[in-house]
Amino acid sequence: MGRAARGRRALALGALAGAVALTSVGCTTPQPRHPPGATATVVATGAAAAPTGAPRPSADEAPPTPEPVPSIADPATTFSFAVIPDTQPEVKAQDPRTDKRVAWLVAHREQLNLQWVLHSGDVQDWDTPDHQQWVSMSTRFAALGRAGIPFIASPGNHDTAAVCVGGGSCPGADTLVTVRDTTLWNTYYPPSYFGFEGLAEPGKSDNGFRTFRAGGDDWLVLSLELWPRQQVIDWATSVVASHPHHNVIVLTHMFLEKDGSISTTNGGYGATSPTQLWDALKGFPNVVMTFSGHTGQVFSGSAPAADGHPVAMFLQAMHAPDTNPVRIVTVDTAAGTIATQVRASFDRSRPEGQQDVEEAYPYSVTIPGMRFVSP
């Protein structure tokens, strides 16, 4: 089987709604030079449950199929936002996939009532002396801002000094330390790039938040570093607590495992595990969604918070070899639903002249019974 066919088949076979991902590319995880300190054992509370009616791609299922772009019936109560998975395979200067994705989002902004765009980390792959990947990707995503579409990304491990050329840990370096070296991240993506209204650390965009108004409700996107430090978790809870009438969307590179369970590990070089983050956030009635990448393919589900309200949890990593996937999330505040699909607008494995596509992967699902807070 050719590389292009294998890549499309891997995406078609990814796990959805509780089924373990059949093909997992994952992002490279550097190994620490010495064992990290012990991490408290945390029982994953409310591992993401399978949404009703979620499709499960079979081993013989076809690649993504043509599907029209959905339209928004009532923009007063319904809106969309996009979540971009790991783009580390798209960093070469001659790769058009990121530009194509951004252009597609701008072109369909009104049809989707698109309010903002998120990225769940690993924007780059690694650094080089000319910083080509950083220059290229920061320039490409800046087109969203020029079009008036807010953009927020959380840093992945490949966006830190923990990863060197080739995708592994840097020789002679301590990954416990280098994973917090975000000098390049803050050089190319300062807080102003994301329009952050609040920061955990002055002048650093590793952890920040921004508020929005959409669908008749208030929203807050909380972007957090990978396996956050305890002081960052403390800051995050203070942000959530001080915005009780904002629906909080948590964006961080690693939260769900490929099977949709909340991860219990710090990856060997993080400060805390996702279960520790979840334990800190699940008591708030205004936390409504999480988005992460790093591992596996695609997952869509929900978990009950401490008061029983559902928190929708989404994973998108994919590491697509030829397409440019993007998750479209459509929120209907009146119906209390979140509908999501993963689309591609470009496929470089096709012959020239046939590479622009309108396709959806078999991951479309609607999560009902959502409870959104109102002002």
Secondary structure, DSSP 4 states (H G I P E B T S, - for coil): --HHHHHHHHHHT---TTSPPSS------PPPSSPPPP----PPSSPPBPPTT-----TT--S-EE-PPP--S-TTTEEEEEEE---GGG-STT--HHHHHHHHHHHTHHHHTEEEEEE-S--S----TT-HHHHHHHHHHHHHHHTT--EEE---GGGSTTB-TTSSBPTT--HHHHTT--HHHHHHS-HHHHT-SEESSTT--SSEEEEEEETTEEEEEEEE-SS--HHHHHHHHHHHHT-TTEEEEEEES--B-TTSPBP---TTT-SS-HHHHHHHHTT-TTEEEEEE-SSSSEEEEEEE-TTS-EEEEEEE----SSB--EEEEEEETTTTEEEEEEEEEEBTTSPTTS-EEEEE-TT-EEE--------
